[in-house]
Structures are given as C-alpha cells and as structure tokens.
Amino acid sequence: MSESSKRGGVWCLRWSALECAWLTYAFDAYCPWCYGFGPALRAFAEDNAHRIRLSVVSAGLYTGARVLPVAAYPHLLADRSRIARLTGVAFGAGYERALARGTTVLDSVAAAAGLAALGDQPGISELDAPEAVQRA
C-alpha cells in the first residue's frame, strides 16, 4: 500500500514517505535567473512528484545594504537578454518598464512576506506562490 505525503501541493507517493528526497529551492522574486528557471523547475517537480518533496524558501538576494533602486544593478538588463535567449522565457512589460525607469526599489524582505502569505493559502502549491509573486 502506498503512502502519500503532501507539502505545499506537491505530492510524494512512495511505499514510505521516508523514501522521498527533499528538494529545497532558494528563490528570490527579483532574481531574473529564478524567473527563467521557473518553467524548468516546474516541469522537473511535476515529473518527479512521486519521489521528491519540494520546498521553496526566500533567498534574500536584495536585503540590507543591497536594497537599492533597480538602476543600481545595470547587469540586470544584460542578464534579461541572456536569460530569455537561454531559457525561452519572455519578460513582461512591467519588468521592462521597471528596468527602463530604474526607480523600483528591490527589497527581497517585502517579496518574501508576499511569498509566505501566498504559500499559506489553500490550494496554492510550492511553485504557484513564487510564480505569482514574480508576476505581481
């Protein structure tokens, strides 16, 4: 008889929940690489749901002295093009506007609070919450 374990909407179906591997994904809502990696991570998690438990934690990329306007990070513009080319993701108009204006303050603490609040909602999986925060 198979035993089921559920954490954040990702099922791990095995003879024993102890046989499931934990995968912890350190994510930041403002990280363009996290955004680009999102579709591949979702596909991996869904394809391996029978043997992994996925946990998403906020990485805190932009905290403390790194909480600055996006203009302080000029590499983000070049990264965006490279990420889009390598992963096939398309960055939205809101992201493009934020880069162009340069005034949006990157604060991972605020984004982490949103991630935690979304993650506590019924029916929201470990991957739904980060995707929703990045779209916001």
GIRANOR-V886424 format. One record per residue. BURIAL is # if it has 16 or more other ideal C-beta (glycine too) atoms within 10 Angstrom, else .. Layout:
<<BURIAL> <BURIAL>>
This chain:
<<.> <.> <.> <.> <.> <.> <.> <#> <#> <#> <.> <#> <.> <.> <.> <.> <.> <.> <.> <#> <.> <.> <#> <.> <#> <.> <#> <#> <#> <#> <#> <#> <.> <#> <#> <#> <#> <#> <.> <.> <#> <#> <.> <.> <#> <.> <.> <.> <#> <.> <.> <#> <#> <#> <.> <#> <.> <#> <#> <.> <#> <#> <.> <.> <.> <.> <.> <.> <.> <#> <.> <.> <#> <.> <.> <#> <.> <.> <.> <#> <.> <.> <#> <.> <.> <.> <#> <.> <#> <.> <#> <.> <.> <.> <#> <.> <.> <#> <#> <.> <.> <.> <.> <.> <.> <#> <#> <#> <.> <.> <#> <#> <.> <#> <#> <.> <.> <#> <#> <.> <.> <.> <.> <#> <#> <#> <#> <#> <#> <#> <#> <#> <#> <#> <.> <.>>
